[in-house]
Amino acid sequence: MAVEYDEIGIWSEVKLAIIREYASAYSRILESQRGKSLPKLRWLYVDAYAGPGFHLSRTTKEMVDGSPQIALKTIPPFSEYHFIDADPKRAEQLRGIAGTREDVYIYGADCNQILLDKVFPRAKYSDYHRALCLLDPYNINLKWEVIETAGKMESVEIFLNFMIMDINRNVLTKNPDKAIQSKKEQLTRLWGDESWIAAAYDTTGNLFGDPEKVSNERFEAAWRERLKTKAGFKFVSKPMPMKTKTNSVIYYLYFASQKEAGMDVVTDIFNKYRRKQGL
Ligand SMILES: C[S@@+](CC[C@H](N)C(=O)[O-])C[C@H]1O[C@@H](n2cnc3c(N)ncnc32)[C@H](O)[C@@H]1O
């Protein structure tokens, strides 16, 4: 059966442009470090929610490269590419794109398991291996253990899509009785524990101490703090808010790294796109 492509809006195109620019800067920096004094250095591109490799642009109605294609076209190239997609048809499509290349690894399974069991062990700091990992889910099915492992490894930088719209619609509902139990459990797995409840509600603002949902900005700031203090990333960007036409935030795109140099490059890229989008 043929693979189905997603029609993507302007914000997804912005996300892809950001990935394109940073992947190229990252690979250039690593290549130059290898040339200077670290001949054993290898750098991996890891796409945990890879998608089928192409999308249909809502703006131009043309096919555009998805994140795996962008990574494969990056110059200088990465030493290895790891593409994971749980949808078997999409994984098959990615196999077709990779062809006989021995530097491309495709996995048709849940990325949470694959990252921990197969991919991150290939990105050990002590082996002089480094990785740029894109965590770009449709919803909140990513697990905290993955994020924390990436942070503690010190060799892995991440772009992370935090799906605030899924959280607002299904967990932090105006009427708490409408929250979906399985989604609450999913948020606990993403957050790492139940402290998201304290981060999401404020009881100090009104007379009766009834919990009131905090703003998106306050909730994301708590998440950002967690990436630093619990996962151990030294540098975590202020996120890019990716929005609908009507200006609601669909997700926040974060960058987290141990390296100030990476952070500086991403700050410039984010600022450029913030200005372009009038943020
Ligand atoms: C937002 S799309 C990825 C888009 C892609 N990063 C890009 O920018 O071109 C999310 C993809 O994740 C896949 N997916 C969903 N749950 C997954 C999981 N647990 N593990 C791996 N892939 C998953 C879906 O099949 C879908 O193709």
Ligand as a Chemical Component Dictionary entry (heavy atoms), coordinates in Angstrom:
data_LIG
# 
_chem_comp.id                   LIG 
_chem_comp.type                 NON-POLYMER 
_chem_comp.pdbx_formal_charge   0 
_chem_comp.three_letter_code    LIG 
# 
loop_
_chem_comp_atom.comp_id 
_chem_comp_atom.atom_id 
_chem_comp_atom.alt_atom_id 
_chem_comp_atom.type_symbol 
_chem_comp_atom.charge 
_chem_comp_atom.model_Cartn_x 
_chem_comp_atom.model_Cartn_y 
_chem_comp_atom.model_Cartn_z 
_chem_comp_atom.pdbx_ordinal 
LIG C1  C1  C 0  5.299  14.824 12.972 1  
LIG S1  S1  S 1  5.629  13.352 12.088 2  
LIG C2  C2  C 0  7.360  13.511 11.786 3  
LIG C3  C3  C 0  7.746  14.534 10.783 4  
LIG C4  C4  C 0  9.214  14.573 10.465 5  
LIG N1  N1  N 0  10.037 14.741 11.665 6  
LIG C5  C5  C 0  9.533  15.714 9.519  7  
LIG O1  O1  O 0  9.652  16.847 9.999  8  
LIG O2  O2  O -1 9.655  15.485 8.329  9  
LIG C6  C6  C 0  5.583  12.132 13.317 10 
LIG C7  C7  C 0  5.886  10.701 12.865 11 
LIG O3  O3  O 0  6.082  9.912  14.037 12 
LIG C8  C8  C 0  5.620  8.590  13.799 13 
LIG N2  N2  N 0  5.400  7.979  15.137 14 
LIG C9  C9  C 0  4.346  8.114  15.975 15 
LIG N3  N3  N 0  4.579  7.466  17.142 16 
LIG C10 C10 C 0  5.840  6.954  17.059 17 
LIG C11 C11 C 0  6.663  6.225  17.950 18 
LIG N4  N4  N 0  6.247  5.879  19.169 19 
LIG N5  N5  N 0  7.904  5.881  17.526 20 
LIG C12 C12 C 0  8.337  6.221  16.287 21 
LIG N6  N6  N 0  7.591  6.902  15.406 22 
LIG C13 C13 C 0  6.364  7.272  15.775 23 
LIG C14 C14 C 0  4.387  8.782  12.933 24 
LIG O4  O4  O 0  4.133  7.609  12.162 25 
LIG C15 C15 C 0  4.801  10.002 12.078 26 
LIG O5  O5  O 0  5.326  9.579  10.843 27 
# 
loop_
_chem_comp_bond.comp_id 
_chem_comp_bond.atom_id_1 
_chem_comp_bond.atom_id_2 
_chem_comp_bond.value_order 
_chem_comp_bond.pdbx_ordinal 
LIG C1  S1  SING 1  
LIG S1  C2  SING 2  
LIG S1  C6  SING 3  
LIG C2  C3  SING 4  
LIG C3  C4  SING 5  
LIG C4  N1  SING 6  
LIG C4  C5  SING 7  
LIG C5  O1  DOUB 8  
LIG C5  O2  SING 9  
LIG C6  C7  SING 10 
LIG C7  O3  SING 11 
LIG C7  C15 SING 12 
LIG O3  C8  SING 13 
LIG C8  N2  SING 14 
LIG C8  C14 SING 15 
LIG N2  C9  SING 16 
LIG N2  C13 SING 17 
LIG C9  N3  DOUB 18 
LIG N3  C10 SING 19 
LIG C10 C11 SING 20 
LIG C10 C13 DOUB 21 
LIG C11 N4  SING 22 
LIG C11 N5  DOUB 23 
LIG N5  C12 SING 24 
LIG C12 N6  DOUB 25 
LIG N6  C13 SING 26 
LIG C14 O4  SING 27 
LIG C14 C15 SING 28 
LIG C15 O5  SING 29 
# 
